[in-house]
Amino acid sequence: MSIALSTVKEYLKIDSNSFDDELIRMIDTAHAMLTGAVDNLDILCALDDAIKKKADMIELMYTA
């Protein structure tokens, strides 16, 4: 479960769709890094909203 493209675009103040493919690759890479570092991340995020919010912030940090 990765951070939403719309969240990244809002944070970076990107209105156009021209960078969507690049942003999606960056989001996927950030998610892969995080899931590689934390066992069962998707399960933990599903069980605890606070963990999900922190994981989203970390993915946003790596994407931005």
C-alpha positions in Angstrom: 0.0 0.0 0.0 1.9 3.1 -1.3 1.3 6.7 -0.8 -1.2 8.1 -3.3 0.1 9.9 -6.4 -2.4 12.8 -5.7 -0.8 13.2 -2.3 2.7 13.5 -3.7 1.5 15.9 -6.5 -0.2 18.1 -3.9 2.8 18.2 -1.7 5.1 19.0 -4.6 2.6 21.5 -6.0 2.4 19.8 -9.4 -0.7 20.4 -11.4 0.1 18.7 -14.7 0.1 15.1 -15.5 3.4 15.3 -17.4 5.5 13.9 -14.5 3.1 11.1 -13.4 5.1 8.2 -14.8 8.3 9.5 -13.1 6.5 10.1 -9.8 4.9 6.7 -9.9 8.3 5.1 -10.4 9.7 7.1 -7.5 6.7 6.2 -5.3 7.2 2.5 -6.1 10.9 2.7 -5.3 10.3 4.4 -2.0 7.7 1.8 -1.1 10.1 -1.0 -2.1 12.8 0.5 0.1 10.4 0.8 3.1 8.9 -2.7 2.7 12.4 -4.1 2.4 13.4 -2.4 5.7 10.3 -3.3 7.7 8.9 -6.8 7.9 5.1 -7.1 7.3 4.8 -3.4 6.6 1.5 -3.7 4.7 0.0 -5.8 7.5 1.2 -3.3 10.2 -0.3 -0.4 8.2 -3.6 -2.1 7.8 -3.7 -2.7 11.6 -2.5 0.7 12.8 -3.4 4.0 11.2 -0.5 5.8 13.0 2.0 3.4 11.4 0.3 4.0 8.0 0.7 7.7 8.4 4.3 7.4 9.3 5.0 5.1 6.4 3.3 7.5 4.1 5.5 10.4 5.4 8.6 8.3 4.9 7.6 7.4 1.3 6.8 11.1 0.6 10.2 12.0 1.9 12.0 9.5 -0.4 9.8 10.6 -3.3 10.2 14.3 -2.9 
